[in-house]
């Protein structure tokens, strides 16, 4: 078979995937950029240039949404990395019930985000919620988890961590299990203990898994919407409003072009933060 025929034969297998990629990713992206510069409804549209972007960027509470989004992404990402790593180390050991424990850790990831949000909203009720009732039995007056503006965002972030920690743990387990046992045996012969095994072997050699968790968790935090909306709808006040929830509120009000512009801005913000972070983590991994 000639080289030209061989390349043609290869490209024929890529065409179906390319068509699917174009229809479900490239085309909606292009259309989003276009409609972000229009006033549009379900039956009509009018080109207005960059007016939607100007309006969105001058939104009164956008600065709160940006700040909350960054805080939310940082908190959820950090906790998922730290807790996921510790659970990954623990669940990489040989325990009789290790399969059951792994299943229990991963189970919350399978649940509907809206269902989890509604369940925790009831559990965090200041007077009738299960959490505060449990604290009351030991003499502790629980706070208003979702009604106090100072802790509402953190409360939602902790629920996000509980739901997503299973995926982070599975990634860490896969990374830790791929480390050759010869390294641990050599360290034990040299007199190393469990801490030395973790610090000198597990932690540095699980860097690829850690990078994956950081990127996925950070991007997920920046794009988060459904859990916040299910639990607080951005309240109390605007204390838990994220960029995505501000966009949804504009969509609810019928400002479709404005909300589309917000989605484009969110896409650019996520790209501007995620790509440099990805490049930095990859560089550190290579240097290692």
C-alpha positions as CSV (number, residue, x, y, z in Angstrom):
1,X,0.0,0.0,0.0
2,X,1.4,3.4,-1.0
3,X,2.0,6.1,1.5
4,X,-0.8,8.3,0.1
5,X,-3.3,5.4,0.3
6,X,-2.1,4.6,3.8
7,X,-2.6,8.2,5.0
8,X,-6.0,8.3,3.3
9,X,-7.0,5.0,5.0
10,X,-6.0,6.5,8.3
11,X,-7.8,9.7,7.9
12,X,-11.0,7.8,7.0
13,X,-11.1,6.6,10.6
14,X,-10.6,10.1,11.9
15,X,-13.4,11.6,9.9
16,X,-16.3,10.4,12.2
17,X,-14.6,11.6,15.3
18,X,-13.8,14.9,13.6
19,X,-17.5,15.4,12.6
20,X,-18.7,14.7,16.1
21,X,-16.1,17.0,17.6
22,X,-17.1,19.8,15.1
23,X,-20.8,19.4,15.7
24,X,-20.8,19.1,19.5
25,X,-17.8,21.3,20.4
26,X,-16.5,23.6,17.7
27,X,-19.8,24.7,16.2
28,X,-21.5,25.5,19.6
29,X,-18.4,27.4,20.6
30,X,-18.4,29.5,17.4
31,X,-22.1,30.1,17.8
32,X,-21.7,31.2,21.4
33,X,-19.1,33.8,20.4
34,X,-21.4,35.1,17.7
35,X,-24.6,35.2,19.7
36,X,-22.7,36.9,22.6
37,X,-22.6,40.0,20.3
38,X,-26.3,40.0,19.6
39,X,-29.6,40.7,21.2
40,X,-31.5,37.5,20.6
41,X,-34.6,35.6,21.6
42,X,-35.9,32.2,20.4
43,X,-37.4,33.8,17.3
44,X,-35.3,36.9,16.5
45,X,-31.8,38.3,16.8
46,X,-30.1,41.7,16.3
47,X,-26.3,42.3,16.1
48,X,-25.2,44.8,18.8
49,X,-21.4,44.3,18.8
50,X,-19.7,44.4,22.2
51,X,-22.5,45.9,24.2
52,X,-23.3,42.7,26.0
53,X,-19.7,42.4,27.2
54,X,-19.7,46.0,28.4
55,X,-23.0,45.5,30.2
56,X,-21.9,42.3,31.8
57,X,-18.5,43.7,33.0
58,X,-20.3,46.6,34.6
59,X,-22.7,44.4,36.5
60,X,-23.0,45.8,40.0
61,X,-22.2,42.6,41.8
62,X,-19.8,41.0,39.3
63,X,-16.8,41.8,41.5
64,X,-18.4,39.8,44.3
65,X,-19.1,36.9,41.9
66,X,-15.4,36.9,40.7
67,X,-14.1,37.0,44.2
68,X,-16.4,34.2,45.3
69,X,-15.5,32.1,42.3
70,X,-11.8,32.3,43.0
71,X,-12.2,31.6,46.7
72,X,-14.6,28.7,46.0
73,X,-12.2,27.2,43.4
74,X,-9.2,27.6,45.6
75,X,-10.8,26.1,48.7
76,X,-12.4,23.1,46.9
77,X,-9.2,22.4,44.9
78,X,-6.9,22.5,48.0
79,X,-9.1,20.3,50.1
80,X,-9.6,17.7,47.4
81,X,-5.9,17.5,46.8
82,X,-5.0,17.2,50.5
83,X,-7.8,14.9,51.6
84,X,-7.7,12.9,48.3
85,X,-4.0,12.3,48.7
86,X,-4.3,11.2,52.3
87,X,-7.2,8.9,51.5
88,X,-5.3,7.6,48.4
89,X,-2.3,6.7,50.6
90,X,-4.6,5.0,53.2
91,X,-6.6,3.1,50.6
92,X,-3.5,1.8,48.8
93,X,-2.7,-0.4,51.7
94,X,-3.8,-4.1,52.0
95,X,-6.8,-4.1,54.2
96,X,-9.5,-6.8,54.3
97,X,-12.3,-4.3,53.8
98,X,-10.4,-2.0,51.3
99,X,-12.8,-2.7,48.5
100,X,-15.8,-1.7,50.6
101,X,-14.1,1.4,51.9
102,X,-13.1,2.5,48.4
103,X,-16.7,2.1,47.3
104,X,-18.0,4.2,50.2
105,X,-15.6,7.0,49.4
106,X,-16.5,7.0,45.7
107,X,-20.2,6.6,46.2
108,X,-21.0,10.4,46.7
109,X,-19.6,11.1,43.2
110,X,-22.3,9.0,41.7
111,X,-25.1,11.0,43.3
112,X,-27.0,13.7,41.6
113,X,-25.6,17.1,42.4
114,X,-29.0,18.7,42.8
115,X,-30.1,15.8,45.2
116,X,-27.0,16.3,47.2
117,X,-27.5,20.1,47.4
118,X,-31.1,19.7,48.5
119,X,-30.2,17.0,51.1
120,X,-27.5,19.1,52.7
121,X,-29.7,22.2,52.6
122,X,-32.1,20.4,54.9
123,X,-29.3,19.0,57.0
124,X,-27.8,22.5,57.5
125,X,-31.1,24.1,58.6
126,X,-30.2,26.2,61.7
127,X,-32.9,24.8,64.0
128,X,-34.2,21.5,62.4
129,X,-31.1,20.4,60.5
130,X,-29.5,17.1,61.4
131,X,-26.0,18.7,61.8
132,X,-27.0,21.3,64.3
133,X,-29.2,18.8,66.2
134,X,-26.2,16.5,66.5
135,X,-24.1,19.4,67.7
136,X,-26.8,20.4,70.2
137,X,-26.6,16.9,71.9
138,X,-23.0,17.6,72.8
139,X,-23.7,21.2,74.0
140,X,-22.6,23.1,70.9
141,X,-24.8,25.7,69.3
142,X,-24.4,25.2,65.6
143,X,-24.3,28.2,63.3
144,X,-26.7,29.1,60.5
145,X,-24.6,27.3,57.9
146,X,-26.3,28.7,54.8
147,X,-27.8,31.9,56.3
148,X,-24.7,33.4,57.7
149,X,-23.0,35.5,55.0
150,X,-19.5,34.8,56.6
151,X,-19.6,31.0,56.3
152,X,-22.3,30.3,53.6
153,X,-19.8,30.0,50.8
154,X,-17.4,27.8,52.8
155,X,-20.4,25.6,53.8
156,X,-21.3,25.0,50.1
157,X,-17.6,24.4,49.3
158,X,-17.3,21.7,52.0
159,X,-20.3,19.9,50.5
160,X,-18.6,20.1,47.1
161,X,-15.5,18.5,48.5
162,X,-17.6,15.7,50.1
163,X,-19.2,15.0,46.8
164,X,-16.1,15.2,44.6
165,X,-13.4,13.7,46.9
166,X,-14.1,10.2,45.5
167,X,-12.8,11.0,42.0
168,X,-9.7,12.7,43.5
169,X,-9.1,9.7,45.7
170,X,-9.4,7.2,42.7
171,X,-6.9,9.2,40.7
172,X,-4.4,9.3,43.6
173,X,-4.9,5.5,44.2
174,X,-4.1,4.9,40.5
175,X,-1.0,7.0,40.7
176,X,0.3,5.5,44.0
177,X,-0.4,1.9,42.9
178,X,1.7,2.5,39.8
179,X,4.8,3.3,41.9
180,X,7.2,0.3,41.8
181,X,7.5,-1.5,45.2
182,X,11.2,-1.8,44.7
183,X,11.6,1.8,45.7
184,X,9.9,1.2,49.1
185,X,11.9,-2.0,49.7
186,X,15.1,-0.1,49.0
187,X,14.1,2.6,51.4
188,X,13.2,0.1,54.2
189,X,16.6,-1.6,53.8
190,X,18.2,1.8,54.3
191,X,16.2,2.2,57.6
192,X,13.4,4.4,56.4
193,X,10.1,4.6,58.2
194,X,6.5,5.2,57.0
195,X,7.0,9.0,57.0
196,X,10.1,8.6,54.8
197,X,8.2,6.4,52.4
198,X,5.5,9.0,52.0
199,X,7.7,12.1,51.8
200,X,10.5,10.7,49.7
201,X,8.7,8.3,47.4
202,X,4.9,8.5,47.4
203,X,4.6,12.3,47.4
204,X,7.1,13.0,44.6
205,X,6.2,10.0,42.4
206,X,2.5,10.7,42.6
207,X,3.0,14.2,41.1
208,X,1.3,13.3,37.8
209,X,-1.8,12.2,39.6
210,X,-1.7,15.3,41.8
211,X,-1.4,17.5,38.8
212,X,-4.5,15.9,37.3
213,X,-6.5,16.4,40.5
214,X,-5.4,20.0,40.7
215,X,-6.4,20.8,37.1
216,X,-9.8,19.0,37.3
217,X,-10.7,20.4,40.7
218,X,-9.7,24.0,39.9
219,X,-11.5,24.1,36.6
220,X,-14.5,22.4,38.2
221,X,-14.5,25.0,41.0
222,X,-14.4,27.9,38.5
223,X,-17.3,26.5,36.5
224,X,-19.4,25.3,39.5
225,X,-23.0,26.3,39.5
226,X,-25.6,23.5,40.2
227,X,-24.6,22.8,43.8
228,X,-24.6,26.5,44.8
229,X,-27.9,27.0,43.0
230,X,-29.5,24.0,44.7
231,X,-28.3,25.1,48.2
232,X,-28.4,28.9,48.3
233,X,-29.4,30.3,44.9
234,X,-26.5,32.8,45.4
235,X,-27.8,34.0,48.8
236,X,-28.0,35.1,51.5
237,X,-27.7,38.4,49.6
238,X,-24.9,37.8,47.1
239,X,-22.5,36.0,49.5
240,X,-22.5,32.8,47.5
241,X,-23.0,34.2,44.0
242,X,-20.5,32.8,41.5
243,X,-20.0,33.9,37.9
244,X,-22.0,31.0,36.7
245,X,-25.0,31.8,39.0
246,X,-24.9,35.4,37.9
247,X,-25.0,34.2,34.3
248,X,-28.0,32.0,35.1
249,X,-29.9,34.8,36.7
250,X,-29.5,36.9,33.6
251,X,-30.8,34.0,31.5
252,X,-33.8,33.7,33.8
253,X,-34.5,37.4,33.3
254,X,-34.6,36.9,29.5
255,X,-31.3,38.6,28.8
256,X,-30.1,35.7,26.5
257,X,-27.4,37.6,24.7
258,X,-26.1,39.1,27.9
259,X,-25.9,35.6,29.6
260,X,-24.2,34.2,26.5
261,X,-21.6,37.0,26.7
262,X,-21.1,36.0,30.4
263,X,-20.5,32.4,29.4
264,X,-17.9,33.6,26.9
265,X,-16.2,35.7,29.6
266,X,-16.3,32.7,32.0
267,X,-14.7,30.5,29.2
268,X,-11.9,33.1,28.8
269,X,-11.4,33.4,32.5
270,X,-11.1,29.6,33.0
271,X,-8.7,29.4,30.0
272,X,-6.6,32.3,31.3
273,X,-6.2,30.6,34.7
274,X,-6.2,26.9,33.7
275,X,-3.7,26.9,30.8
276,X,-0.8,28.7,32.7
277,X,-1.5,26.5,35.7
278,X,-1.4,23.4,33.5
279,X,1.9,24.6,31.9
280,X,3.4,25.3,35.3
281,X,2.5,21.9,36.7
282,X,3.8,20.1,33.6
283,X,7.1,22.0,33.9
284,X,7.4,21.1,37.6
285,X,6.7,17.5,36.7
286,X,9.4,17.5,34.0
287,X,11.9,19.1,36.3
288,X,11.2,16.5,38.9
